[in-house]
Amino acid sequence: MTSPSKIAIITGGGRGIGRAAAVQLAAAGVDSIITYRENSVAADRTVHQIEELGRSAVAFRHDASDVSSFDGFVDDVRKALKDTWNRDAFDYLVNNAGSGAPSPFSDTTEEVFDAMLNVHFKGVFFLTQKLLPVISDGGRIVNISSALTRCTSPGTAAYASMKGAIEVLTRHLAAELASRRITVNTVAPGPVATDALKAYPELIKIVAAQSVFGRIGHPDDIGGAISALLSDKSGWVTAQRLEVSGGTHL
């Protein structure tokens, strides 16, 4: 087994943006622990693709909205680090896992609100907290937000509010973790052709026209930005919001 230079944890790494980030990091020599909620086949496919690039990867089932499961997940991470890499710490954390569908403000129930709160903000807050003892000094954290914290779209008030909270959290974490030389930044994608959005072909046409490039984003567009922020060359970048939206709504 090739000795890794760096190890990343990427939540929701089996598909979409998380998968693109994991594969691009592998191409840059980084190994990964990825998580998935339900689709183990997609996660296994991502692991295989990483291994084809000569890197190592492990996949765990993990519900990013279930705070009660986080202690067990951290135990799994510690065991994987020891068994796979003979390490007791990892280097990069990408808080990417998320879900949701358009929900007009007037129709958003407390149940829908709480589901988005748990996965997009509460889960990120407490998973990062639980993993702090395991991340190396000088490490990197990237939180995934959304271009919707800058611009608006019908049916996204609750979702965008959670992402706005993530951007505030990012800045505070950057200040609190600076003593450990850990950078914390936000990547804010515009519309991306993930599996969730592909279910709305007419919406894809509308949002593609809103980009100065006249197309919708691809997961690799976002994965490249994440990889760049995690690189050694970005060590002087912290508390920043990097929008990766192809010039949407300029």
Residue pairs with C-beta under 8 A, 6 or more apart in sequence:
1 56
1 84
2 54
2 55
2 56
3 85
4 29
4 30
4 31
4 55
4 56
4 85
4 87
5 29
5 30
6 29
6 30
6 31
6 91
6 92
6 230
7 30
7 31
7 32
7 33
7 81
7 85
7 87
7 90
7 91
7 92
8 21
8 22
8 25
8 30
8 31
8 32
8 33
8 90
8 91
8 92
8 93
8 94
8 230
9 32
9 33
9 34
9 35
9 77
9 90
9 92
9 93
9 94
9 131
10 18
10 21
10 22
10 25
10 32
10 33
10 34
10 35
10 94
10 96
11 18
11 34
11 35
11 62
11 64
11 94
11 95
11 96
11 97
11 127
12 18
12 35
12 36
12 37
12 64
12 96
12 97
12 98
13 19
13 21
13 22
13 32
13 34
13 35
13 36
13 43
13 46
13 59
13 94
13 96
14 34
14 35
14 36
14 39
14 40
14 42
14 43
14 45
14 46
14 59
15 36
15 39
15 42
15 46
15 194
15 195
16 192
16 194
16 195
16 196
16 219
17 96
17 144
17 189
17 192
17 194
17 219
17 222
17 223
17 226
18 34
18 94
18 96
18 97
19 34
19 42
19 46
19 219
19 223
20 218
20 219
20 220
20 222
20 223
20 224
21 94
21 96
21 222
21 223
21 226
21 227
22 32
22 34
22 46
22 50
22 57
22 223
23 46
23 49
23 50
23 53
23 223
24 220
24 223
24 224
24 226
24 227
25 32
25 92
25 226
25 227
25 230
26 32
26 49
26 50
26 53
26 54
26 55
26 57
27 53
28 227
28 231
29 55
30 55
30 91
30 92
30 230
31 50
31 55
31 56
31 57
31 85
32 50
32 55
32 57
32 58
33 57
33 58
33 59
33 60
33 77
33 80
33 81
33 90
34 43
34 46
34 47
34 57
34 58
34 59
34 60
35 43
35 59
35 60
35 61
35 62
35 64
35 73
35 97
36 42
36 43
36 59
36 60
36 61
36 62
37 61
37 62
37 63
37 64
37 97
40 59
40 61
43 59
44 59
46 57
46 59
47 57
47 58
47 59
50 56
50 57
51 57
56 84
56 85
58 80
58 84
60 73
60 76
60 77
60 80
62 69
62 73
62 97
63 69
64 97
64 98
64 119
64 123
64 124
64 127
65 115
65 118
65 119
65 122
65 123
66 118
66 123
67 118
67 122
67 123
67 126
67 127
70 126
70 127
70 130
71 130
73 127
73 130
74 130
74 131
74 134
77 90
77 131
77 134
78 88
78 134
81 87
81 88
81 89
81 90
81 134
82 88
88 134
89 134
89 135
89 136
90 134
90 135
90 136
90 139
91 135
91 136
91 138
91 139
91 140
92 139
92 140
92 141
92 142
92 230
93 128
93 131
93 135
93 139
93 140
93 141
93 142
94 141
94 142
94 144
94 226
94 230
95 124
95 127
95 128
95 141
95 142
95 143
95 144
95 166
96 144
97 119
97 123
98 119
98 120
98 144
99 115
99 119
99 196
100 115
100 116
100 119
100 120
100 159
100 196
101 196
102 154
102 155
102 156
103 112
103 155
103 156
103 157
103 158
103 159
104 154
104 155
105 155
105 157
105 158
108 157
108 158
112 158
113 158
116 158
116 159
116 162
117 162
120 159
120 162
120 163
120 165
120 166
121 162
121 165
121 166
121 169
124 143
124 166
124 169
125 169
128 141
128 173
132 177
135 141
135 182
137 180
137 181
137 182
138 180
138 181
138 182
138 235
139 180
139 182
139 183
140 182
140 183
140 184
140 185
140 229
140 230
140 234
141 173
141 177
141 182
141 183
141 184
141 185
142 184
142 185
142 186
142 187
142 226
142 229
142 230
143 166
143 167
143 169
143 170
143 184
143 185
143 186
143 187
144 166
144 186
144 187
144 188
144 189
145 163
145 164
145 166
145 167
145 170
145 186
145 187
145 188
145 241
146 159
146 160
146 163
146 188
146 189
147 188
147 189
147 190
147 191
147 243
147 245
147 248
147 249
148 156
148 159
148 160
148 163
149 160
149 163
149 164
149 167
149 188
150 188
150 243
150 249
151 248
151 249
152 160
163 188
166 186
167 186
167 188
167 241
170 184
170 185
170 186
170 239
170 241
171 184
171 239
173 184
174 183
174 184
174 185
174 238
174 239
175 239
177 184
178 238
181 235
183 229
183 234
183 235
183 237
183 238
184 238
184 239
185 229
185 234
185 237
185 238
185 239
185 240
185 241
185 242
186 240
186 241
186 242
187 222
187 225
187 226
187 229
187 242
187 244
188 241
188 242
188 243
188 244
188 245
189 217
189 221
189 222
189 243
189 244
189 245
190 207
190 211
190 217
190 243
190 244
190 245
190 246
190 248
191 197
191 204
191 207
191 208
191 210
191 211
191 216
191 217
191 245
191 248
192 216
192 217
192 218
192 219
192 221
192 222
193 204
193 216
193 217
193 218
193 219
194 219
197 203
197 204
197 216
198 204
204 216
207 216
207 248
208 214
208 215
208 216
210 248
210 249
211 217
211 245
211 246
211 247
211 248
212 246
212 247
212 248
212 250
213 246
213 247
215 246
216 246
217 244
217 245
217 246
221 244
221 246
222 244
225 242
225 244
228 234
229 237
229 242
